């Protein structure tokens, strides 16, 4: 199932390589919504709520504007920790935090 999703997303990205970024972004979001509806990825609102419920992120302010890397199926979520922006990387398929900067 994941292999099929990966193949579909890869094909969609290859087909849209010559399309302007805004249109490509819309298609990525459409593919992501479809994958979420089919249970292949964790819905964004649940990912955000899960990260916000964990320390140390529960004490930070979520800034919104998530970015999605369709090729790697990873969300970048931005939080404010005092005066520093912290970017948390979350696997869209599992909801697992896979990294952060800084």
Beta strands, then each sheet from edge to edge (+ up, - down):
strand 1: 61-62
strand 2: 67-69
strand 3: 74-81
strand 4: 84-91
strand 5: 97-101
sheet 1: 1+ 3- 2+
sheet 2: 1+ 3- 4+ 5-
end
